[in-house]
């Protein structure tokens, strides 16, 4: 049996408002519709891994409230082991306010709630699970000390670490050296590198800079421009699949989940990227976060096209 993927991260209830365009300061615009949907980068990535066929364990915190109940039930429905998603009476479940425009672009504001109380002691409850994992996945919607504790444990146990540094935040120097796979988008790459990342060439340069800090493999996702991979073999560009996007929410999380699932199956990095791109291409044709994440069986029936590799 393939070893489990452990995801340490956030769980949010997404309050999604769709609109023709976002308002400017002081302006009110009519919304087209509204939905409350399960989300949070950690939970999204856990669900994406599970829907790609991986065994997944989620470590996180929610409030003792209806939103927390819904989020935990959603994980269970996808087969995610949520024993270490504990409820806290002292605060609310995390909430994300998401504005989605007609072109699929989104804007997100987070109220972290229980996510902000995930600490090293909370992570330590899952140490045995981390020790036995095939991969550890983390993001930065929970406090850095918790992220650091999980990475330290995985590193000591020789478990590969995939970090998605979103939202971008300063990282301790020693953390970089313990990351096996760094996956970040253009804005996050710009925040960590010494240049603006706007295209595959600048992404390759930024990826090389970030790889020099310690990660073995750096992947920069560029939305409609595809993905740039920088590893020991140099830099290479994977153009994006051509689809009509209606909502980009969870596209990056879907890519990461599929990538991780494929790598834990023993697939090559290039093949794992291809699976991630196929999954995220289908994701952006649907609305919502976890509601948009596809199942692996759906990818074979979805026709997408891509430009030639460059």
Number of C-alpha atoms within 10 A of each C-alpha: 6 13 14 22 28 28 29 33 28 32 33 31 23 24 19 22 19 21 19 15 15 19 12 8 6 5 7 9 11 12 15 12 9 13 13 15 20 26 27 27 28 26 29 30 33 33 34 33 33 25 24 25 19 25 22 27 27 27 26 26 30 30 21 17 14 10 22 25 14 14 23 23 15 18 23 14 11 15 18 24 20 19 13 16 23 17 19 18 11 10 17 22 27 25 23 22 17 20 24 26 20 15 14 20 15 17 12 13 12 15 15 21 22 27 26 20 18 25 20 16 12 19 21 15 12 19 17 11 17 27 18 16 24 24 24 27 25 26 25 21 27 27 17 19 15 23 24 20 19 26 26 18 19 24 20 10 15 16 20 20 23 24 24 24 20 17 15 18 13 9 14 11 10 12 17 19 15 24 24 20 21 23 24 26 23 20 18 20 27 18 16 19 17 12 14 16 23 14 15 24 14 17 30 23 18 24 29 21 18 21 23 13 15 19 23 18 22 30 25 25 26 22 18 13 17 19 28 26 26 26 17 10 8 11 18 18 20 22 22 24 22 15 15 13 18 18 24 24 28 25 28 25 29 34 27 30 30 32 26 30 28 23 17 21 15 12 14 13 16 14 14 22 24 21 23 26 27 24 31 30 30 24 29 24 18 20 22 27 26 27 15 23 31 22 19 18 11 12 17 9 8 11 12 13 12 12 12 9 9 8
